[in-house]
Amino acid sequence: MSKVRLTQVKSGIGRPKRQKDTLTALGFKRLNQTIEVELNPAIAGMVNAVKHLLKIEEL
């Protein structure tokens, strides 16, 4: 599996609860936070659900 760097670039405020919960499950706590995760099917599905709030970079 490959690693990806995810940066939250848009706020979860005003978004559906499901999207807010997905951001929390990915490990985001604040805006402009960057995390690196191992890309597996579960993580890929979560990233796809909130891709409009994230900046995604392949490593």
Distance bins in CASP14 RR format, pairs under 12 A and 6 or more apart:
PFRMAT RR
TARGET T0000
AUTHOR 0000-0000-0000
RMODE 2
METHOD distances of the structure
MODEL  1
1 37 0 0 0 0 1 0 0 0 0 0 0
1 38 1 0 1 0 0 0 0 0 0 0 0
1 39 1 0 1 0 0 0 0 0 0 0 0
1 40 1 0 1 0 0 0 0 0 0 0 0
1 41 0 0 0 0 1 0 0 0 0 0 0
1 42 0 0 0 0 0 1 0 0 0 0 0
1 43 0 0 0 0 1 0 0 0 0 0 0
1 44 0 0 0 0 1 0 0 0 0 0 0
1 58 0 0 0 0 0 1 0 0 0 0 0
1 59 0 0 0 0 0 1 0 0 0 0 0
2 36 0 0 0 0 0 1 0 0 0 0 0
2 37 0 0 0 0 0 1 0 0 0 0 0
2 38 1 0 0 1 0 0 0 0 0 0 0
2 39 1 0 1 0 0 0 0 0 0 0 0
2 40 0 0 0 0 1 0 0 0 0 0 0
2 43 0 0 0 0 0 1 0 0 0 0 0
2 44 0 0 0 0 0 1 0 0 0 0 0
2 56 0 0 0 0 0 1 0 0 0 0 0
2 57 0 0 0 0 0 1 0 0 0 0 0
2 58 1 0 0 1 0 0 0 0 0 0 0
2 59 1 0 0 1 0 0 0 0 0 0 0
3 35 0 0 0 0 0 1 0 0 0 0 0
3 36 1 0 1 0 0 0 0 0 0 0 0
3 37 1 0 0 1 0 0 0 0 0 0 0
3 38 1 0 1 0 0 0 0 0 0 0 0
3 39 1 0 0 1 0 0 0 0 0 0 0
3 40 0 0 0 0 0 1 0 0 0 0 0
3 43 0 0 0 0 0 1 0 0 0 0 0
3 56 0 0 0 0 0 1 0 0 0 0 0
3 57 0 0 0 0 1 0 0 0 0 0 0
3 58 0 0 0 0 1 0 0 0 0 0 0
3 59 1 0 1 0 0 0 0 0 0 0 0
4 26 0 0 0 0 0 1 0 0 0 0 0
4 34 0 0 0 0 0 1 0 0 0 0 0
4 35 0 0 0 0 1 0 0 0 0 0 0
4 36 1 0 0 1 0 0 0 0 0 0 0
4 37 1 0 0 1 0 0 0 0 0 0 0
4 38 0 0 0 0 1 0 0 0 0 0 0
4 39 1 0 1 0 0 0 0 0 0 0 0
4 40 0 0 0 0 0 1 0 0 0 0 0
4 43 0 0 0 0 1 0 0 0 0 0 0
4 44 0 0 0 0 1 0 0 0 0 0 0
4 45 0 0 0 0 0 1 0 0 0 0 0
4 46 0 0 0 0 0 1 0 0 0 0 0
4 47 1 0 0 1 0 0 0 0 0 0 0
4 48 0 0 0 0 0 1 0 0 0 0 0
4 51 0 0 0 0 0 1 0 0 0 0 0
4 54 0 0 0 0 1 0 0 0 0 0 0
4 55 0 0 0 0 0 1 0 0 0 0 0
4 56 1 0 1 0 0 0 0 0 0 0 0
4 57 1 0 0 1 0 0 0 0 0 0 0
4 58 1 0 1 0 0 0 0 0 0 0 0
4 59 1 0 0 1 0 0 0 0 0 0 0
5 33 0 0 0 0 0 1 0 0 0 0 0
5 34 1 0 0 1 0 0 0 0 0 0 0
5 35 1 0 0 1 0 0 0 0 0 0 0
5 36 1 0 1 0 0 0 0 0 0 0 0
5 37 0 0 0 0 1 0 0 0 0 0 0
5 38 0 0 0 0 0 1 0 0 0 0 0
5 39 0 0 0 0 0 1 0 0 0 0 0
5 47 0 0 0 0 0 1 0 0 0 0 0
5 54 0 0 0 0 1 0 0 0 0 0 0
5 55 0 0 0 0 1 0 0 0 0 0 0
5 56 1 0 0 1 0 0 0 0 0 0 0
5 57 1 0 1 0 0 0 0 0 0 0 0
5 58 0 0 0 0 1 0 0 0 0 0 0
5 59 1 0 1 0 0 0 0 0 0 0 0
6 22 0 0 0 0 0 1 0 0 0 0 0
6 23 0 0 0 0 1 0 0 0 0 0 0
6 26 1 0 0 1 0 0 0 0 0 0 0
6 27 0 0 0 0 1 0 0 0 0 0 0
6 28 1 0 0 1 0 0 0 0 0 0 0
6 32 0 0 0 0 0 1 0 0 0 0 0
6 33 0 0 0 0 1 0 0 0 0 0 0
6 34 1 0 0 1 0 0 0 0 0 0 0
6 35 1 0 1 0 0 0 0 0 0 0 0
6 36 1 0 0 1 0 0 0 0 0 0 0
6 37 1 0 0 1 0 0 0 0 0 0 0
6 38 0 0 0 0 0 1 0 0 0 0 0
6 39 0 0 0 0 1 0 0 0 0 0 0
6 43 0 0 0 0 1 0 0 0 0 0 0
6 44 0 0 0 0 0 1 0 0 0 0 0
6 46 0 0 0 0 1 0 0 0 0 0 0
6 47 1 0 0 1 0 0 0 0 0 0 0
6 48 0 0 0 0 0 1 0 0 0 0 0
6 50 0 0 0 0 1 0 0 0 0 0 0
6 51 0 0 0 0 1 0 0 0 0 0 0
6 53 0 0 0 0 1 0 0 0 0 0 0
6 54 1 0 1 0 0 0 0 0 0 0 0
6 55 1 0 0 1 0 0 0 0 0 0 0
6 56 1 0 1 0 0 0 0 0 0 0 0
6 57 1 0 0 1 0 0 0 0 0 0 0
6 58 0 0 0 0 0 1 0 0 0 0 0
6 59 0 0 0 0 0 1 0 0 0 0 0
7 23 0 0 0 0 0 1 0 0 0 0 0
7 26 0 0 0 0 0 1 0 0 0 0 0
7 28 0 0 0 0 1 0 0 0 0 0 0
7 30 0 0 0 0 0 1 0 0 0 0 0
7 31 0 0 0 0 1 0 0 0 0 0 0
7 32 1 0 0 1 0 0 0 0 0 0 0
7 33 1 0 0 1 0 0 0 0 0 0 0
7 34 1 0 1 0 0 0 0 0 0 0 0
7 35 0 0 0 0 1 0 0 0 0 0 0
7 36 0 0 0 0 0 1 0 0 0 0 0
7 37 0 0 0 0 0 1 0 0 0 0 0
7 47 0 0 0 0 0 1 0 0 0 0 0
7 51 0 0 0 0 0 1 0 0 0 0 0
7 53 0 0 0 0 1 0 0 0 0 0 0
7 54 1 0 0 1 0 0 0 0 0 0 0
7 55 1 0 1 0 0 0 0 0 0 0 0
7 56 0 0 0 0 1 0 0 0 0 0 0
7 57 1 0 0 1 0 0 0 0 0 0 0
8 15 0 0 0 0 0 1 0 0 0 0 0
8 19 0 0 0 0 0 1 0 0 0 0 0
8 20 0 0 0 0 0 1 0 0 0 0 0
8 22 0 0 0 0 0 1 0 0 0 0 0
8 23 1 0 0 1 0 0 0 0 0 0 0
8 24 0 0 0 0 0 1 0 0 0 0 0
8 26 0 0 0 0 1 0 0 0 0 0 0
8 27 0 0 0 0 1 0 0 0 0 0 0
8 28 1 0 1 0 0 0 0 0 0 0 0
8 29 0 0 0 0 1 0 0 0 0 0 0
8 30 1 0 0 1 0 0 0 0 0 0 0
8 31 1 0 1 0 0 0 0 0 0 0 0
8 32 1 0 0 1 0 0 0 0 0 0 0
8 33 1 0 1 0 0 0 0 0 0 0 0
8 34 0 0 0 0 1 0 0 0 0 0 0
8 35 0 0 0 0 1 0 0 0 0 0 0
8 47 0 0 0 0 0 1 0 0 0 0 0
8 50 0 0 0 0 1 0 0 0 0 0 0
8 51 0 0 0 0 0 1 0 0 0 0 0
8 52 0 0 0 0 0 1 0 0 0 0 0
8 53 1 0 0 1 0 0 0 0 0 0 0
8 54 1 0 1 0 0 0 0 0 0 0 0
8 55 0 0 0 0 1 0 0 0 0 0 0
8 56 0 0 0 0 0 1 0 0 0 0 0
9 23 0 0 0 0 0 1 0 0 0 0 0
9 28 0 0 0 0 0 1 0 0 0 0 0
9 30 0 0 0 0 0 1 0 0 0 0 0
9 31 1 0 0 1 0 0 0 0 0 0 0
9 32 1 0 0 1 0 0 0 0 0 0 0
9 33 0 0 0 0 0 1 0 0 0 0 0
9 34 0 0 0 0 0 1 0 0 0 0 0
9 50 0 0 0 0 0 1 0 0 0 0 0
9 51 0 0 0 0 0 1 0 0 0 0 0
9 52 0 0 0 0 1 0 0 0 0 0 0
9 53 1 0 0 1 0 0 0 0 0 0 0
9 54 1 0 0 1 0 0 0 0 0 0 0
9 55 1 0 1 0 0 0 0 0 0 0 0
9 56 0 0 0 0 0 1 0 0 0 0 0
9 57 0 0 0 0 0 1 0 0 0 0 0
10 19 0 0 0 0 0 1 0 0 0 0 0
10 23 0 0 0 0 1 0 0 0 0 0 0
10 28 0 0 0 0 0 1 0 0 0 0 0
10 31 1 0 0 1 0 0 0 0 0 0 0
10 32 0 0 0 0 0 1 0 0 0 0 0
10 50 0 0 0 0 1 0 0 0 0 0 0
10 51 0 0 0 0 0 1 0 0 0 0 0
10 52 1 0 0 1 0 0 0 0 0 0 0
10 53 1 0 1 0 0 0 0 0 0 0 0
10 54 1 0 0 1 0 0 0 0 0 0 0
10 55 0 0 0 0 1 0 0 0 0 0 0
11 19 0 0 0 0 0 1 0 0 0 0 0
11 20 0 0 0 0 1 0 0 0 0 0 0
11 23 0 0 0 0 1 0 0 0 0 0 0
11 28 0 0 0 0 0 1 0 0 0 0 0
11 30 0 0 0 0 1 0 0 0 0 0 0
11 31 1 0 1 0 0 0 0 0 0 0 0
11 32 0 0 0 0 0 1 0 0 0 0 0
11 33 0 0 0 0 0 1 0 0 0 0 0
11 50 0 0 0 0 0 1 0 0 0 0 0
11 52 0 0 0 0 0 1 0 0 0 0 0
11 53 1 0 0 1 0 0 0 0 0 0 0
11 54 0 0 0 0 0 1 0 0 0 0 0
12 18 0 0 0 0 0 1 0 0 0 0 0
12 19 1 0 0 1 0 0 0 0 0 0 0
12 20 1 0 1 0 0 0 0 0 0 0 0
12 21 0 0 0 0 0 1 0 0 0 0 0
12 22 0 0 0 0 1 0 0 0 0 0 0
12 23 1 0 0 1 0 0 0 0 0 0 0
12 24 0 0 0 0 1 0 0 0 0 0 0
12 26 0 0 0 0 0 1 0 0 0 0 0
12 28 0 0 0 0 1 0 0 0 0 0 0
12 29 0 0 0 0 0 1 0 0 0 0 0
12 30 0 0 0 0 0 1 0 0 0 0 0
12 31 0 0 0 0 1 0 0 0 0 0 0
12 50 0 0 0 0 1 0 0 0 0 0 0
12 52 0 0 0 0 0 1 0 0 0 0 0
12 53 1 0 0 1 0 0 0 0 0 0 0
12 54 0 0 0 0 0 1 0 0 0 0 0
13 19 0 0 0 0 0 1 0 0 0 0 0
13 20 0 0 0 0 1 0 0 0 0 0 0
13 23 0 0 0 0 0 1 0 0 0 0 0
13 30 0 0 0 0 0 1 0 0 0 0 0
13 31 0 0 0 0 1 0 0 0 0 0 0
13 53 0 0 0 0 0 1 0 0 0 0 0
14 20 0 0 0 0 1 0 0 0 0 0 0
14 23 0 0 0 0 0 1 0 0 0 0 0
14 53 0 0 0 0 0 1 0 0 0 0 0
15 21 0 0 0 0 1 0 0 0 0 0 0
15 22 0 0 0 0 1 0 0 0 0 0 0
15 23 0 0 0 0 1 0 0 0 0 0 0
15 24 0 0 0 0 0 1 0 0 0 0 0
15 49 0 0 0 0 0 1 0 0 0 0 0
15 50 0 0 0 0 1 0 0 0 0 0 0
15 52 0 0 0 0 1 0 0 0 0 0 0
15 53 1 0 0 1 0 0 0 0 0 0 0
16 22 0 0 0 0 1 0 0 0 0 0 0
16 23 0 0 0 0 0 1 0 0 0 0 0
16 49 0 0 0 0 0 1 0 0 0 0 0
16 50 0 0 0 0 0 1 0 0 0 0 0
16 53 0 0 0 0 0 1 0 0 0 0 0
17 23 0 0 0 0 0 1 0 0 0 0 0
17 24 0 0 0 0 0 1 0 0 0 0 0
18 24 0 0 0 0 0 1 0 0 0 0 0
18 25 0 0 0 0 0 1 0 0 0 0 0
18 46 0 0 0 0 0 1 0 0 0 0 0
18 49 1 0 0 1 0 0 0 0 0 0 0
18 50 0 0 0 0 1 0 0 0 0 0 0
19 25 0 0 0 0 0 1 0 0 0 0 0
19 26 0 0 0 0 0 1 0 0 0 0 0
19 28 0 0 0 0 0 1 0 0 0 0 0
19 46 0 0 0 0 0 1 0 0 0 0 0
19 47 0 0 0 0 0 1 0 0 0 0 0
19 48 0 0 0 0 0 1 0 0 0 0 0
19 49 1 0 0 1 0 0 0 0 0 0 0
19 50 1 0 1 0 0 0 0 0 0 0 0
19 51 0 0 0 0 0 1 0 0 0 0 0
19 52 0 0 0 0 1 0 0 0 0 0 0
19 53 1 0 0 1 0 0 0 0 0 0 0
19 54 0 0 0 0 0 1 0 0 0 0 0
20 26 0 0 0 0 0 1 0 0 0 0 0
20 27 0 0 0 0 0 1 0 0 0 0 0
20 28 0 0 0 0 1 0 0 0 0 0 0
20 29 0 0 0 0 0 1 0 0 0 0 0
20 49 0 0 0 0 0 1 0 0 0 0 0
20 50 0 0 0 0 1 0 0 0 0 0 0
20 53 0 0 0 0 1 0 0 0 0 0 0
21 27 0 0 0 0 0 1 0 0 0 0 0
21 28 0 0 0 0 0 1 0 0 0 0 0
21 46 0 0 0 0 1 0 0 0 0 0 0
21 49 0 0 0 0 1 0 0 0 0 0 0
21 50 0 0 0 0 1 0 0 0 0 0 0
22 28 0 0 0 0 1 0 0 0 0 0 0
22 42 0 0 0 0 0 1 0 0 0 0 0
22 43 0 0 0 0 0 1 0 0 0 0 0
22 45 0 0 0 0 1 0 0 0 0 0 0
22 46 1 0 1 0 0 0 0 0 0 0 0
22 47 0 0 0 0 1 0 0 0 0 0 0
22 48 0 0 0 0 1 0 0 0 0 0 0
22 49 1 0 1 0 0 0 0 0 0 0 0
22 50 1 0 1 0 0 0 0 0 0 0 0
22 51 0 0 0 0 0 1 0 0 0 0 0
22 52 0 0 0 0 0 1 0 0 0 0 0
22 53 0 0 0 0 1 0 0 0 0 0 0
22 54 0 0 0 0 0 1 0 0 0 0 0
23 29 0 0 0 0 1 0 0 0 0 0 0
23 30 0 0 0 0 0 1 0 0 0 0 0
23 31 0 0 0 0 0 1 0 0 0 0 0
23 33 0 0 0 0 1 0 0 0 0 0 0
23 35 0 0 0 0 0 1 0 0 0 0 0
23 46 0 0 0 0 1 0 0 0 0 0 0
23 47 0 0 0 0 0 1 0 0 0 0 0
23 49 0 0 0 0 1 0 0 0 0 0 0
23 50 1 0 1 0 0 0 0 0 0 0 0
23 51 0 0 0 0 0 1 0 0 0 0 0
23 52 0 0 0 0 0 1 0 0 0 0 0
23 53 1 0 0 1 0 0 0 0 0 0 0
23 54 0 0 0 0 1 0 0 0 0 0 0
24 30 0 0 0 0 0 1 0 0 0 0 0
24 33 0 0 0 0 0 1 0 0 0 0 0
24 46 0 0 0 0 0 1 0 0 0 0 0
24 50 0 0 0 0 0 1 0 0 0 0 0
25 35 0 0 0 0 0 1 0 0 0 0 0
25 37 0 0 0 0 0 1 0 0 0 0 0
25 42 0 0 0 0 1 0 0 0 0 0 0
25 43 0 0 0 0 1 0 0 0 0 0 0
25 45 0 0 0 0 0 1 0 0 0 0 0
25 46 1 0 0 1 0 0 0 0 0 0 0
25 47 0 0 0 0 0 1 0 0 0 0 0
25 49 0 0 0 0 1 0 0 0 0 0 0
25 50 0 0 0 0 1 0 0 0 0 0 0
26 33 0 0 0 0 1 0 0 0 0 0 0
26 34 0 0 0 0 0 1 0 0 0 0 0
26 35 1 0 0 1 0 0 0 0 0 0 0
26 36 0 0 0 0 0 1 0 0 0 0 0
26 37 1 0 0 1 0 0 0 0 0 0 0
26 39 0 0 0 0 0 1 0 0 0 0 0
26 42 0 0 0 0 0 1 0 0 0 0 0
26 43 1 0 0 1 0 0 0 0 0 0 0
26 44 0 0 0 0 0 1 0 0 0 0 0
26 45 0 0 0 0 0 1 0 0 0 0 0
26 46 1 0 1 0 0 0 0 0 0 0 0
26 47 1 0 0 1 0 0 0 0 0 0 0
26 48 0 0 0 0 0 1 0 0 0 0 0
26 49 0 0 0 0 1 0 0 0 0 0 0
26 50 1 0 0 1 0 0 0 0 0 0 0
26 51 0 0 0 0 0 1 0 0 0 0 0
26 53 0 0 0 0 0 1 0 0 0 0 0
26 54 0 0 0 0 1 0 0 0 0 0 0
26 56 0 0 0 0 0 1 0 0 0 0 0
27 33 0 0 0 0 1 0 0 0 0 0 0
27 34 0 0 0 0 0 1 0 0 0 0 0
27 35 1 0 0 1 0 0 0 0 0 0 0
27 36 0 0 0 0 0 1 0 0 0 0 0
27 37 0 0 0 0 1 0 0 0 0 0 0
27 43 0 0 0 0 0 1 0 0 0 0 0
27 46 0 0 0 0 1 0 0 0 0 0 0
27 47 0 0 0 0 0 1 0 0 0 0 0
27 50 0 0 0 0 0 1 0 0 0 0 0
27 54 0 0 0 0 0 1 0 0 0 0 0
28 34 0 0 0 0 1 0 0 0 0 0 0
28 35 1 0 0 1 0 0 0 0 0 0 0
28 37 0 0 0 0 0 1 0 0 0 0 0
28 46 0 0 0 0 0 1 0 0 0 0 0
28 47 0 0 0 0 0 1 0 0 0 0 0
28 50 0 0 0 0 1 0 0 0 0 0 0
28 53 0 0 0 0 1 0 0 0 0 0 0
28 54 0 0 0 0 1 0 0 0 0 0 0
29 35 0 0 0 0 1 0 0 0 0 0 0
31 53 0 0 0 0 1 0 0 0 0 0 0
31 54 0 0 0 0 0 1 0 0 0 0 0
31 55 0 0 0 0 0 1 0 0 0 0 0
32 53 0 0 0 0 0 1 0 0 0 0 0
32 54 0 0 0 0 0 1 0 0 0 0 0
32 55 0 0 0 0 1 0 0 0 0 0 0
33 53 0 0 0 0 0 1 0 0 0 0 0
33 54 0 0 0 0 0 1 0 0 0 0 0
33 55 0 0 0 0 0 1 0 0 0 0 0
34 54 0 0 0 0 0 1 0 0 0 0 0
34 55 0 0 0 0 1 0 0 0 0 0 0
34 56 0 0 0 0 0 1 0 0 0 0 0
34 57 0 0 0 0 1 0 0 0 0 0 0
34 59 0 0 0 0 0 1 0 0 0 0 0
35 43 0 0 0 0 0 1 0 0 0 0 0
35 46 0 0 0 0 0 1 0 0 0 0 0
35 47 0 0 0 0 0 1 0 0 0 0 0
35 54 0 0 0 0 1 0 0 0 0 0 0
35 55 0 0 0 0 0 1 0 0 0 0 0
35 56 0 0 0 0 0 1 0 0 0 0 0
35 57 0 0 0 0 0 1 0 0 0 0 0
35 59 0 0 0 0 0 1 0 0 0 0 0
36 43 0 0 0 0 0 1 0 0 0 0 0
36 56 0 0 0 0 0 1 0 0 0 0 0
36 57 0 0 0 0 1 0 0 0 0 0 0
36 58 0 0 0 0 0 1 0 0 0 0 0
36 59 1 0 0 1 0 0 0 0 0 0 0
37 43 1 0 1 0 0 0 0 0 0 0 0
37 44 0 0 0 0 1 0 0 0 0 0 0
37 45 0 0 0 0 0 1 0 0 0 0 0
37 46 0 0 0 0 1 0 0 0 0 0 0
37 47 0 0 0 0 1 0 0 0 0 0 0
37 54 0 0 0 0 0 1 0 0 0 0 0
37 56 0 0 0 0 0 1 0 0 0 0 0
37 57 0 0 0 0 0 1 0 0 0 0 0
37 58 0 0 0 0 0 1 0 0 0 0 0
37 59 0 0 0 0 1 0 0 0 0 0 0
38 44 0 0 0 0 0 1 0 0 0 0 0
38 47 0 0 0 0 0 1 0 0 0 0 0
38 59 0 0 0 0 1 0 0 0 0 0 0
39 45 0 0 0 0 1 0 0 0 0 0 0
39 46 0 0 0 0 0 1 0 0 0 0 0
39 47 1 0 0 1 0 0 0 0 0 0 0
39 48 0 0 0 0 0 1 0 0 0 0 0
39 56 0 0 0 0 1 0 0 0 0 0 0
39 57 0 0 0 0 0 1 0 0 0 0 0
39 58 0 0 0 0 1 0 0 0 0 0 0
39 59 0 0 0 0 1 0 0 0 0 0 0
40 46 0 0 0 0 0 1 0 0 0 0 0
40 47 0 0 0 0 0 1 0 0 0 0 0
41 47 0 0 0 0 0 1 0 0 0 0 0
41 48 0 0 0 0 0 1 0 0 0 0 0
42 48 0 0 0 0 0 1 0 0 0 0 0
42 49 0 0 0 0 0 1 0 0 0 0 0
43 49 0 0 0 0 0 1 0 0 0 0 0
43 50 0 0 0 0 0 1 0 0 0 0 0
43 54 0 0 0 0 0 1 0 0 0 0 0
43 56 0 0 0 0 0 1 0 0 0 0 0
44 50 0 0 0 0 0 1 0 0 0 0 0
44 51 0 0 0 0 0 1 0 0 0 0 0
44 56 0 0 0 0 0 1 0 0 0 0 0
45 51 0 0 0 0 1 0 0 0 0 0 0
46 53 0 0 0 0 0 1 0 0 0 0 0
46 54 0 0 0 0 0 1 0 0 0 0 0
46 56 0 0 0 0 0 1 0 0 0 0 0
47 53 0 0 0 0 1 0 0 0 0 0 0
47 54 1 0 0 1 0 0 0 0 0 0 0
47 55 0 0 0 0 0 1 0 0 0 0 0
47 56 1 0 0 1 0 0 0 0 0 0 0
47 57 0 0 0 0 0 1 0 0 0 0 0
47 58 0 0 0 0 0 1 0 0 0 0 0
48 54 0 0 0 0 1 0 0 0 0 0 0
48 56 0 0 0 0 1 0 0 0 0 0 0
50 56 0 0 0 0 0 1 0 0 0 0 0
END
